[in-house]
Amino acid sequence: FGGVHAVDDVSIDLMPGEVVGILGHNGAGKTVLIKTLSGAIPADSGDILINGEKAEIEEPRDARKYGIETIYQTLALSDNLDAPANLFMGREIMTPFGTLNDSAMESEARKVISRLNPNFKNIKDPVKNMSGGQRQSIAIARAIYFNAKILIMDEPTAALGPHETAMVAELIQQLKNEGIGI
């Protein structure tokens, strides 16, 4: 970024079921590192190794092929849509006739969201009417539904209250116990 090397000489190891935190001052390159690992910013040097083999990650689709899912601080949710629509955005379930299979998406969304948060019942409400914790549950559900092996979370509790922060911590612990590297 101009004369600034945002990510230089970085090495991170992440094992299944392990939670690793990245700390640093504002402008230290944490978000750039996350975007590089998730394919949003291509690396201009160095290697990303997954299971000991070089991974070619040029764009987010490449990262997903390796089981890397990213939850950005902004959560990337559409406020006017409900939880199922947000969970499947860009990866919708279709009927044999080529139309959206809303009932299948709602059913799958209910399964994965209830696994994370059994008290989350209003999944058909627009996301704008949901709490921060519910919104975070949708973002995490989207990642794990598509079989994330590595879950990258950019400041997952930033702007959440104490109760919602505790809920996200519980979700992280649950995913860790399931063998997802975070």
Secondary structure as UniProt FT lines:
FT   TURN            2..3
FT   TURN            16..17
FT   TURN            26..27
FT   HELIX           30..37
FT   TURN            38..39
FT   STRAND          48..50
FT   TURN            51..52
FT   STRAND          53..55
FT   HELIX           60..65
FT   TURN            66..67
FT   STRAND          68..71
FT   TURN            73..76
FT   TURN            79..80
FT   HELIX           83..87
FT   TURN            88..90
FT   TURN            96..97
FT   HELIX           102..116
FT   TURN            118..119
FT   TURN            123..124
FT   HELIX           127..129
FT   HELIX           132..145
FT   TURN            146..147
FT   STRAND          150..153
FT   TURN            156..159
FT   HELIX           162..177
FT   TURN            178..179
//
